[in-house]
Amino acid sequence: MKTQTTRISASSYSNTAPLIWSFLYGSNHGSVEIILDNAPARSAELLAQDRVDAALVPVIAYQMLDRARLVADVCVGAREEVRSVCLVTDGRELDAVRSVSLDISSKTSVCLTKIIFREFFGFEPVWKDAKPDLGAMLAESDCALLIGDPALKIAAHLDTDISSVAYRTFDLAELWRKYTGFGFVFAMWMTRSDNCEIDFAAARDEGLLHLGDIAANYRSEIGLSGEEMLAYLSGNISYSIDDSMQKGLELYFELAAKHGLIDENKPLSFTAHY
C-alpha cells in the first residue's frame, strides 16, 4: 500500500491554472504535493529524475523521456490561435529572418519554431538561447520566440503602445494550422508509471468551472483585463484534445524526427487510470 504523498509538477503560467486549480484550491487540495515553476521544462526535469509522480510537461519531452506515459485527453493546446506562444520580429516578415533568439523555457515551442523554419520556410536561421526579455532578444537577433505569460504581456503591450508599432508578432499555433490544417498540443500530463491514481480529467473539469476566478487572479500580473484573460483561457486555450489536435500531435512528432530534433518517433503510450 502506498503511504508516500503523491507529488506532481506544473508550470505556473496562467494557461496551466485550470488544470491545477483543483489541487491548489478545490476538491483535490491536500491530496498531492504540487511543485510549481515558471519554466515548463523544469517539470520535465523533475519527472526525468523521478522526483515527481506526474508532471504537466511540454509534449516533446515524451519522446525524450524513458518510460514516459501520457494522460489521455487532458492538455494545454490550441485549435487555431494560442496568443501565448509567438515569434516577434523588428517589423520584418519571417522569410527575411536570419537569426532567432529562443526562450528555452519550453522545448516543445523551440522544436516547433525549428520545424516551421525548416519544413515550411525551407531555410535555417541562426539559433540563440536567451532569457525571455524582448528588448535583449531583438538586440541580438532578428526574431524572438516568447512563450507563456511573457508572450501574453508582450501582445498586450503591442496592442496598446503605439511606440511599439514596428514590432510584428506571429502566433505559432496559427502558423502551424496555416501550413498543416491541424490544431496543436503544447503540453500534457505525463507519468512514468503504468497506472495513474489521479483523475486529471476530473481536476480539469473542476478548474474550468472557475475560469472567472482564475482570470481575475492573473489580470493585474499580465496586464490584460479580466474579460481578455477569460477570453484567452476559454477561447484560445483548449484543455481537451480533439481529432485535429491529435493529428497535429502525431504530425509534430513525425516532423521532429524528420528534422533530427528527436532520436526516434516513439508510438504514443497512455497510462491507465484507476
C-alpha positions in Angstrom: 0.0 0.0 0.0 1.3 3.4 -1.0 2.0 5.7 2.0 4.1 8.4 0.5 2.4 11.6 -0.7 1.9 11.8 -4.4 4.0 14.6 -5.9 3.1 16.4 -9.2 4.7 19.3 -11.0 3.5 22.0 -13.4 4.4 25.4 -14.7 2.9 28.5 -13.1 1.8 30.1 -16.3 -1.8 31.3 -16.4 -2.7 28.8 -19.1 -2.0 25.8 -16.8 -4.1 27.3 -14.0 -7.4 25.5 -14.9 -5.5 22.1 -14.8 -4.1 22.7 -11.3 -6.8 24.7 -9.7 -8.4 21.6 -8.1 -5.1 20.7 -6.5 -4.5 24.2 -5.1 -8.0 25.2 -4.1 -10.5 22.6 -5.0 -11.6 19.0 -4.1 -8.0 17.7 -4.6 -6.4 20.2 -2.3 -4.2 18.4 0.2 -4.3 15.1 -1.7 -1.0 15.8 -3.5 2.1 17.8 -3.1 2.4 20.2 -6.1 5.6 21.9 -7.3 5.2 25.0 -9.5 7.9 26.6 -11.6 7.9 29.4 -14.2 9.6 27.1 -16.8 7.6 24.1 -18.2 10.9 22.4 -19.0 11.6 22.2 -15.3 8.6 19.9 -14.8 10.2 17.6 -17.4 13.4 17.6 -15.5 11.7 16.6 -12.2 9.8 13.8 -13.9 13.0 12.5 -15.6 14.7 12.4 -12.2 11.7 10.6 -10.6 11.3 13.4 -8.2 7.6 13.7 -9.0 5.0 11.0 -9.8 3.4 13.0 -12.6 4.1 16.3 -14.4 2.5 18.7 -16.8 5.2 18.6 -19.4 6.0 20.1 -22.9 4.9 17.3 -25.3 8.3 17.0 -27.0 9.6 15.6 -23.7 7.5 12.5 -24.2 10.0 11.5 -27.0 13.0 12.1 -24.8 11.9 10.5 -21.5 12.4 6.8 -20.8 9.2 5.0 -19.8 7.0 8.1 -20.2 3.2 7.6 -20.3 0.7 10.2 -21.4 -2.5 11.0 -19.6 -5.2 10.8 -22.3 -7.2 13.8 -23.5 -6.0 16.4 -20.9 -3.7 19.0 -22.4 -2.7 22.7 -22.9 -3.3 23.2 -26.6 -4.9 25.4 -29.2 -7.2 24.7 -32.1 -6.5 27.8 -34.0 -4.7 30.7 -32.3 -2.8 30.4 -28.9 -1.7 34.0 -28.3 0.9 33.0 -25.7 3.4 31.3 -28.0 4.7 33.7 -30.6 7.5 34.9 -32.7 8.2 38.6 -32.6 10.3 40.5 -35.2 11.5 44.0 -35.6 8.9 44.5 -38.3 10.3 42.1 -40.9 8.5 39.1 -42.4 9.5 35.7 -41.2 11.1 34.8 -44.6 13.5 37.7 -44.0 14.6 36.4 -40.6 18.2 35.2 -40.4 18.6 34.8 -36.6 16.2 33.8 -33.8 16.6 34.2 -30.0 14.8 31.3 -28.3 13.1 31.3 -24.9 14.2 27.8 -23.9 11.6 27.5 -21.1 9.6 25.1 -23.3 11.4 22.7 -25.6 8.1 22.0 -27.4 7.9 25.6 -28.7 11.6 25.6 -29.6 11.2 22.5 -31.7 8.0 23.8 -33.3 9.9 27.0 -34.3 12.7 25.0 -35.9 10.1 22.8 -37.7 8.3 26.0 -39.0 11.5 27.4 -40.5 13.0 24.1 -41.8 9.8 22.4 -43.1 7.6 25.3 -44.1 10.0 28.1 -45.0 12.8 25.9 -46.2 15.8 27.6 -44.5 17.7 27.6 -41.2 18.3 30.8 -39.3 21.0 31.1 -36.6 19.6 29.9 -33.2 20.5 31.7 -29.9 19.3 30.6 -26.5 18.0 33.6 -24.5 16.1 34.7 -21.4 12.5 36.0 -22.2 13.5 39.7 -22.5 12.2 41.0 -25.8 14.5 44.0 -26.0 17.6 42.0 -25.3 16.5 39.2 -27.6 15.9 41.6 -30.6 19.2 43.3 -29.9 20.9 40.0 -30.6 18.6 38.6 -33.3 16.1 39.4 -36.0 13.3 37.4 -34.3 12.4 36.3 -30.7 10.4 33.3 -29.5 8.4 34.1 -26.4 6.1 31.7 -24.6 3.6 31.7 -21.8 2.8 34.8 -19.8 5.8 36.8 -21.1 4.3 36.4 -24.6 0.9 37.4 -23.4 2.3 40.6 -21.8 4.1 41.5 -25.0 0.9 41.0 -27.0 -1.0 43.3 -24.6 1.8 45.9 -24.8 2.0 45.8 -28.6 -1.8 46.3 -28.8 -1.8 49.4 -26.6 1.6 51.1 -27.0 1.9 53.0 -30.3 5.7 53.3 -29.8 5.9 49.5 -30.4 4.2 49.7 -33.8 7.4 48.5 -35.6 7.2 45.1 -33.9 5.3 42.2 -35.6 4.0 39.1 -33.9 3.4 35.7 -35.4 1.3 33.2 -33.5 2.9 29.7 -33.6 -0.4 27.8 -33.4 -1.8 30.0 -36.2 1.3 29.3 -38.3 1.0 25.6 -37.6 -2.6 25.5 -38.6 -1.9 27.6 -41.8 0.6 25.0 -43.1 -0.9 21.8 -41.7 -4.6 22.4 -41.2 -4.3 20.9 -37.7 -4.6 22.1 -34.1 -1.6 21.9 -31.8 -0.9 20.3 -28.4 1.8 22.1 -26.3 1.8 20.2 -23.0 0.2 17.1 -21.4 0.3 15.4 -18.1 2.8 12.6 -18.1 3.9 9.9 -15.7 6.5 7.1 -15.7 4.0 4.7 -14.1 1.7 2.2 -15.9 -1.2 3.3 -13.7 -2.2 6.8 -12.5 -4.3 7.2 -9.4 -5.1 10.9 -10.1 -8.1 11.7 -12.2 -6.6 14.7 -14.1 -9.7 14.9 -16.4 -12.0 15.5 -13.4 -9.5 18.0 -12.0 -9.5 19.8 -15.3 -13.3 19.9 -15.4 -13.4 21.4 -11.9 -10.9 24.0 -12.8 -12.8 25.0 -15.9 -15.8 25.9 -13.7 -13.6 28.6 -12.0 -12.2 30.4 -15.1 -13.6 33.7 -13.9 -11.7 33.5 -10.6 -8.5 32.4 -12.4 -8.8 35.2 -14.9 -9.1 37.7 -12.1 -6.1 36.3 -10.3 -3.8 36.9 -13.3 -5.3 40.1 -14.6 -3.0 42.6 -12.8 0.0 40.4 -13.3 -0.2 40.1 -17.1 -1.9 43.5 -17.9 -5.0 42.1 -19.7 -8.5 42.9 -18.5 -10.5 40.2 -16.8 -12.6 39.9 -19.9 -9.5 39.5 -22.1 -8.0 36.9 -19.7 -11.2 35.0 -19.7 -11.4 35.1 -23.5 -7.8 33.7 -23.7 -8.4 30.9 -21.2 -11.8 29.9 -22.6 -11.3 30.7 -26.3 -7.6 30.4 -27.2 -6.6 27.5 -25.0 -8.0 24.1 -25.4 -7.8 21.7 -22.4 -9.1 18.7 -24.3 -7.7 17.0 -27.4 -10.0 16.8 -30.4 -9.3 14.9 -33.6 -7.5 17.8 -35.3 -5.2 18.3 -32.3 -4.5 14.5 -32.1 -3.4 14.5 -35.8 -1.4 17.6 -35.2 0.4 16.0 -32.3 1.2 12.9 -34.5 2.5 15.1 -37.4 4.6 17.2 -35.0 6.4 14.1 -33.7 6.9 12.9 -37.3 8.4 16.2 -38.4 10.5 16.4 -35.2 12.0 13.1 -36.1 12.4 14.0 -39.8 14.4 17.1 -38.9 16.6 15.4 -36.3 15.0 17.1 -33.3 14.3 13.8 -31.6 16.2 10.5 -32.0 13.1 8.5 -32.8 9.3 8.8 -33.1 8.0 6.6 -30.3 4.4 5.5 -30.6 2.0 7.1 -28.2 1.6 5.2 -24.9 -1.0 6.1 -22.3 -1.2 5.4 -18.6 -4.3 3.6 -17.2 -6.4 5.4 -14.7 -7.8 3.6 -11.6 
